[in-house]
Amino acid sequence: MLADLDAKAYKQLFRNDPHPFISDRFLELNREKCDNIVRLAEDKPKAALGLTAGVKNGTLHSPFSAPFGGFHFRNELVYTGEIDEFLEGLKEYIKVSEYRGVELTLPPDLYHATFNAKTVNALIRGGFSSHLPEITSWIDLKRFSGEFDQKNSREYYRQAVRNGLTFEKIDNVWEMESAYDLICGNRKKFNRPIFMTFEDIMNTGTIWPVDFFKVDSPDGTMVASAVLYQSRQDICYAVFWGDNDLGRPLRAFDFLVFHLLNFYRSTGYHYIDLGISTESGYPNDGLLRFKESHNAVSSLRFKFSWFLDR
């Protein structure tokens, strides 16, 4: 049987967060976006697995306000039988607590491939419904040699240099907001939603560093920008990025990505998580191709659900 623990008791069982979006600081920052937070673990001294979720309209959501959620675990060598046992306990908890069901979005393999493989297998065998997977991408900075692998991408970067573009990390709030507004304009142009306000991003900056960057044209006009989280010691997360109509013919986006890779490689990061290139599982071909032609590797990000039949 699973028990709903308070934050302190749960943290004593799982002292390390597999990724930052299920950390207690992040959950508490976003508490207002759900009705309640539950922290579930097996009712025994050395629990193998745990799950944090937000309750919305009678359904457990992990995440309830993040790109992905998922499980805490003692270590990646947890037995598949322990995962099976936890999932059966989760179903029973939902029944006893009279919730409607649960929705789970797992992190990309970048964060814990071994545990993910066993969990996806267990969820399918356990009767959870699999949604159309998202395609997510990341860049291995340890393999970045200082130039893009693809010939076309290298040439586009050289064009950007000839166009006199400049790259800079932003340190003042008004330029940060301008960078955010540029990204909003990019999203609107390509009919891609944006789920965070500028205030949301700045509030997240109270729990880990949030970096803003810009690319300027020779006359000082901002033509591309990016927002990234330094949310984990080895992996930074690309929250948003984009260019505008002025930057596109100048190859501002290629210039931006090149300098982001060099910036985070020089500060000791191993990976940049670029997020998904799909909407509800359906690919954005141009965005996916852009990431992959700029040294990104793609894999699947899984979502599962289980609901009571009533």
Steps between C-alpha positions, in 0.01 A plus 500: 500500500623850419503776759464875438798647687578854605789676326753430777428127524507463121835682476650265759419208268614668177779747566596538134270626224542318164416830333413850625132505401410261783710676762316630805603860427348486152182329619444756773565789260215373279266378776230750403462329160336192653247418773743300710840328485541134595831328573450126472738227616475143618418473867831345605836631630701461176255584225631433149277746316308820555270724298415868544187621325260791496128442533284677242127428461533168678793373289865457600737680263876455487594762395230753579706799380823391330627335180513159669463332838543136593642303788756525775693178550759358736738437209478399134562134588154469653342164414224492238289313753524798734373728223212259435414497869502880520271535197249256648519697824435820304184355348379391842576843647294665225207268569508544878548878476220526242706678240412470131844381388856607428698656213879459487755660268844341539824694448714438190758220514763771542413510872486126579484262204529177700213581735289633212531176304376292791224747587360523145497122483324474838240766415404324177483160670305657786217611273580871486399672176787636293446834328673589173861562615662840460833531317755675718860599425822583679859593418799318647745783570782253569488406131480857370832576329445874467313484170181338373517150350279586202662686209194722437485604865867594496443714192194671652706588807775648278232707323380627839855606590532685169169674579661657806277346768591512869408264787457609859372374834235742630531643850227766521128434549366719220713319241398166650136593444581612145664161437188327633274718280707409193450130577125554549487663156685202350257254663199695379632512143544122490182420698690347791361555850693658787395390848706732719476872560809714550407514870492117513853484363631761742337319792673178393824697521459506878574125520773461236686731257308602188715624211381743230697547176463718194640536151518855360532622144779752421264792578426363850157350424418176682439231236508175703484401866495204736410412859670206674488350849814404691279257688740207531877490531561306178190578289364842413148527363406716199165644606436725198689635203419669171584756236299767319444605139807726510723224635398220268683616185801591717525137629451626855365167627808307382717765664301475824527121525872498423573742782266326746692175446833672557373694803372195687789277396742760641309512832524123550160377388477161329162529324239747380145366512323662204150373584242365260448568129144366498151616598295222662739257334481641146840619368593851400726389213687827463577537872607137535723520192657822630592341833636183341707695248656692791640192679187391689403138569128415509311245706150439634332654803217279624165588654270248669163511670275269699140576592239317701206360307190651655 
